[in-house]
């Protein structure tokens, strides 16, 4: 197996290695910090742009803890409004049965308890 094949397999496996909410929160925080630094923005600058307390931004970058409202504000400050706005825009399914259910319920306004 060549290096390219190994890289492809590893990138696919990366999508399935997150096991906990904390793992995903820390990955989000790590990626956010990377994007912030790439744009050469300090924590203070981003906090001011997003109108988020610096302490909240620090807690997010260090521990992955943040409110949804502040996460949206930080995403917008870095130019990721569309990505965060569209997080749940596309239906996801793992089986054909799930896809059938999604299509069946596409125009419903409310979910009902299963019988």
C-alpha angles and dihedrals in degrees: 000000000000128000091257091055091049091050091049092050092047092050090051091048091050088065091060103040097082105102105165141038088244092055091053093044091052091048090051090049092048092050092046091052090049092051091046092052092045087058089049092238123148122223088250092054094049093045089053093045091050095040088233123139111259089231090059092051091048092049089050095050094044103038107011092244118139141131118254091243092054092045089054091048092050092047090051092049090058094044099259098119093120094049095051093040090054098043093116097023096107121058114240125206138173101195138033088246090058091049090051090050091049092051091046093052098038096114099035119116097202140032121231130211112265115249 
